[in-house]
Amino acid sequence: MTASRIPEDAPGASPTAAGASVQVTLPDWIDDVVDWERPYRTDEERMRLAIALSRENVARDTGGPFGAAIFEEASGRLVAVGVNSVVRLNNSTLHAEMVAFQFAQARRATFSLSAEGLPTHTLATSCDPCAMCLGATLWSGVRRVLCGATRDDAMLLQFDEGPVFASSWAYLKRKGLEVRRGFLREEAVEVFELYRQRGGAIYNG
Ligand SMILES: [Zn+2]
């Protein structure tokens, strides 16, 4: 019989100390790919950025084939971006949308992007949100959602999207969110194919 080993805490990551923290970071290539100054006025421009992020995340081996970005709806100003960082940061919650929400809310210093005085925010994500991200989309305060690849496309790649139902989307719409799905789907799916060819990890299969 082998005694099971008690794992050591990762350095600096023990939750038992006051002031302990968990860091969320973007990969260092982000600023090579993202133009923070230009406005992204159309849905096409916004989705193309989300897809470009997903593609670069694969090409540079920093995570899964998913990218997201958050914009001010009226001005097209880019507020935050996210790429899937689950494997890179050992954190199952760091899907692209979750990363983008966290940076957008930190930048705006609010837990809701619908807080009083703020402009309307739009999320563009290269794939339909999973169960976790769909819930987070509701709480994030974004009012519009653009999705590229579909849940079925992700499932074909063996990623499990979790319990998302037609009624989940209907709930968001009842709450006033505007949703556009399957938008530039073929371009988003090309990145899945790239990931498959490169033998990328499937971490929520
Ligand atoms: Zn997700």
Residues whose N, C-alpha, C, O or C-beta is under 5 A from the ligand:
A	BS01	ZN	H95 P129 C130 M132 C133
